[in-house]
Each structure stands twice: as structure tokens, then as C-alpha cells.
């Protein structure tokens, strides 16, 4: 089969590799149709690592995907050949202390699609996943929309981990696909007022489409004061979605006493810091967000019923052999890109 391999920093090649085969009774062989290009994929493309997760070349990335079931193991009953599915990219053991308390996303033996040291990714013609990770999609749902369930699930999980949304006033710093997913989820859960910042006009426009009532330029020196003029008591929660120290500093200043700072962005630096006096004095709550614990099916249901519409996020589409161009586009924030989708195979 064909797979798109990372072969070095900012280098990719389409090569023939061995096709996967069903080895366990619970395995599902998938024919990959579409893969979304995620910011974490681009981290690996540009730097070869995220923290301690270091690429050993060659390696296949990609985890936002939709597929068709090609074959199933003997004990698989949830899906059958020909079914169209979205893929939950995290494989948890189900037995460790984390899984037993409902934290499968921090499973001690977690394997994540396209994560170095864990398992190869979805940018290949075929893929093996366990039955539990294959989520059937309705006939009317497009593969593109199914791919969007993965980032939307992260936004939904972040919102659920923050504060009660009904009547809440929140900030979202960074309007890429994850930030936009937070906006969609917050609006669906009845947030009262949503303030969004970014460095690109096209993404601020997308944020308004998603439901933000106010958008602003992230590097405006008067940004915090402009928001606090409208919200003199401060914001209930701020979602940091860009991995930037400046955004963390803004978030601390924007939050009301007891407000919650949700860290979703992936910093490229080893450390971030807080102004200790401001964070302590206002008893700011600080929480990291790790992927999308138990929210992918809900995200699919929301998309299927159009409780949210995330279709506007897909701005660029590429053929499989054009994957390097898709990664260059996303890495350079070029041509107004929000979400790029790679078509790997035909449906």
C-alpha cells in the first residue's frame, strides 16, 4: 500500500509500505478516505518532536480521519465491511487506574494514532484500529464532516472541563480549528458572550461565523483593556488555544477572581510561566486539556443533528500525493487556511 512518510524535517515522501493485516479478533481493517492536517502533525513536520515525543524517521503522522471498513476480526460486531466510520485516534487499555476512573485519555498504556513511540498515523491507504475506535457515521454525513469530529471533540471536552456555560462570559485566545471548536461548543452550551483573539483576519472572520460576538487582534497592546471595558468583572473562563506565553499572560489578566484558565495550545517552548502575584491574588484556576476524553461520539452526534455546523472550517482540499503542499500551507498559515483535508482514497 501507499503511505505518506515523514523522512526528515519538512520532508515527506509517498512510498510503498507493507499493508497491515488483522491480527486480533477485535481488529478492524480500514480503508482511509480522508485525513485532516492538525497543528500537532505540523509540529512533527517542522520540528520532529512535541516534548519528549521525538520522531524516528521514516514515520507516518495523521490522526483526524474517516474511513470505510474493509474487513473485521472474528469478534467484531459493532461494524461490518462497507460501513463508513469516523476514527477515535486514542487506544486505551481499559484496565489501568486511569481507565477505571474514566480517564482513558491519560491511560498508562495509551497509544495514539500518529504519535511517535506509540503507533503510526493515518496518512496511509489502510489502517488497523480496534473496534472501539471505529464510530459509525450516518449515510447523510460527509467524510469531511466526520473528520471534523476529532477537533470538535477536543473543544467539547475543554468546555465541559471548564465552567458551566449557561450565561458564561469566556475568552478564546487563538482561532485555529481547536479554538473554533471551543467557540462552537461554548455557543451550543449557551455561553452568553464569547471573545476571540488571533493574528489572522481570516480566522477572526471564521470565529464570528462560529458564534463569537467580539474578535480582536492578538498583539494589540490595548487588547485586555478593550475586553475588560466590556466585561469589568472579568471573564469566567479563558481558553488558551495557541500555545503562546503572551496569550497566557493575557488570560491571567482577563480572568475574574476564581476564573479558570484552560490550557489547550501546545507550546513549542519547554516552559511557560505565570505572573505569580496576579494568579495567586485572584485564585486563578489552571487546568491543562488532554485531547478529547469520551467526547468523540457526542461530537459526531452534534454534527449529525446540526446542533453545530463546523463545515466552514474546511478551507483547503488536497489529493494524497499533494500532502507535502498541505503541510507547507498549514505550517505557513498561507492563503487563509483554517483546516486542510487530504483525500487519501475514494469512497
Phi, psi and omega in degrees: 000166177267142174218147177265114187255136163289126181243356179173181179297124180057032178230133178221151178214140176271118186226160172279130177226167179294135178285144179286157179228150177293125180245332182244153182298336181264008182282153173232129174269122184248139169263111187289132179256308183220147178225131176272145177270116183261157177301326179292324174301319182291327173305311179297321180297317185273323187241346179078009182194160162228107183059236182276357180271102188247131181290134166252115187282148354280156183210145179258126176256185179106128180218347176270104186211159173228150190207175172243136178291125180263318179202161183225155175287169189297331183259006181283128180232344185284326181228163178217165181306136181098343179293146175263133186221152162266154185248123169282117190280352183260127176250113181253160186280331181083354187242340186283175182299324180290314178299321182293336179258016176086014180251059182295339180286345173245030177310139180295336181240031184300138169238132184236134182304126177075022181252122181306137180083355181242295176197154178293160188265195192266356181280063179209162184291327181227155187209142173254128174223155175290155181307321183297339181265001182254107187254110182300143177245150182291158183303328183280348183278131177284159175296324177301315181294323178297320177300321182292346179296333183290304176296324179299323179297325177294315177299319180295315179298317180299316180297317180293334180274354187268257182229161174305128187279332184300117180081001185284153175241118191229161173242145176232111185258101186114116186247042167282189182305323180288314177300318178295325177294324175298316179300313180301314181293320180295319177295318180297331179265016169075035170299142184281318186212131183234123178251129185233139176234152175195175179257002184231129184299323182296326181281329174293323175296318177298323179296322177294322176298322181288338177129006177291138178270340181216136176229150182210160181286123189298331182261010175294121182298340179260015186302309183299317181296323179297319180288318182291337172298325180274334182230072187298339178274351182094173184264149180289322180209148173231131180255111179273113189239017183234352177070031184245137178302319181300324180290323176298316179298317178297319182300315181299321180287332183278338188281143173286163173306130183080003178291165188242126176261116182259114182267108181246323181299154180256106180292147175276338178279160179288330185227151166235164183223165177236149168286103191302319183298313181294317181294319181289314185300322182263007179047052180291132175272138187232121182221130171279154178241122181250096175059225197223051188314112174058029183242355184294318179295319177298320178298317177299317179297318178298318180291321182294322181269359182060030168299326168231154175235110182256007186303329183298340182291332181281109183251339184218143182230139185225149170284162185304314182291348178266010183307316179303322178294323177297317180292320177297319180299311182292320180298325182265004183050041188272157170055032177068025184293138168246298177229127174258138180241134176254126174271114182272315182220173179269150180274000000 
